[in-house]
């Protein structure tokens, strides 16, 4: 479980992905992963996560774009030094793939909006020949 990390404007995003064998059905072409995300505010300003955009690519190169408000039903506010963690998941029709994306944030003091990179991370299962790194 390799951690993938990216920092944008003093906001560090770390992602770890886990293959969920018990929720997957390889015969039906359903492969499921969970991913745990930590968003840490390393800066001096309060920020809020407003929405997110994910690009989910399967092992055949097909990409799905998912956009929505907040994460897991929340729009967390992060004071300087605070972090927020959540776990979510995604199914794919192939035994491997990858995800990447952006969190759309707002700075509390100035009201300035900005995007924070979610690092690309690999979705690997024991059912593929090699990972997409």
Secondary structure, 3 states (H helix, E strand, C coil): CCCEEEEECCEEEEEEEEECHHHCEHHHCEEEEEEEEEEEECCCCCEEEEEEEEEEEECCCCEEEEEEECECCECCEECCCCEEEEEEEEEECCCEEEEEEEEEEEECCCCCEEEEEEEEEEEECCCCCCCCC
